Amino acid sequence: YAETPLVVRGLRKAYADGFVAVEEISFSVQRGQVVGLLGPNGAGKTTTLRVLMGLTMPTSGDALVFGHRLMPGAPILSRVGALVEGPGFLPHLSGLENLKAYWRATGRPEADAHFDDALEIAGLGDSVHRKTKKYSHGMRQRLAIAQAMLGLPELLVLDEPTDGLDPPQIAEMRRVLKRYATDGRAVLVSSHLLAEVEQTCTHAVVVNKGRIVASGPVEDIVGESPSVQIEVSDV
Ligand code: ATP
């Protein structure tokens, strides 16, 4: 699995109160793919992403990123960018200063950050020089996405990245993610919107109540499976 961006095998997560949020989740993300993790609220998407980013331990099963389990300090971390938990930005620094501070904390060379590419992708324009306390929710969201893209990681993991964006920004995000995956990079993105996954992703993994109900190329998933339509439409 060393060259596969992500392999998830038999993931199960039971929380301390005994609630099983994720059960028997297995899928992979290959280079060039934009994979949508699709399901209604509470389906287990965030839990799955938190496990694979090493933010919480699975009860059983595992998630391998380029053949490695992610954990704090793992060398493989530099090959992954993530927006899983909303990052807190320093309110009195500009967007760009926040990204620079974040990057400095990673200890990696400034030239590796590709600030210009990440900011262009995020489409923040001149507002990167404004203090983040003046940012709207949508601007914060775009700055967070730019932060996840710093270093142009080979695997990008985004939890509901279009949350808080307006329709033109959502359309732009689609273009961004498709473009992002074309250089052999890979994207995993969660969403509760069938239409969004249909328009953005090459593949979909549909989850409901912690289990996979369908997965495969997006054209096989959308429209052809009435059960999927029913499962995800009640959000
Ligand atoms: P959302 O879009 O609302 O975030 P989701 O698909 O990402 O939904 P999760 O956040 O993974 O779903 O939550 C799955 C289930 O696990 C939910 O029913 C939630 O209440 C439960 N859950 C999440 N965190 C915990 C926790 N720490 N302890 C107990 N149950 C939890």
Residues whose N, C-alpha, C, O or C-beta is under 5 A from the ligand:
A	BS01	ATP	Y15 F19 A21 P40 N41 G42 A43 G44 K45 T46 T47 T48
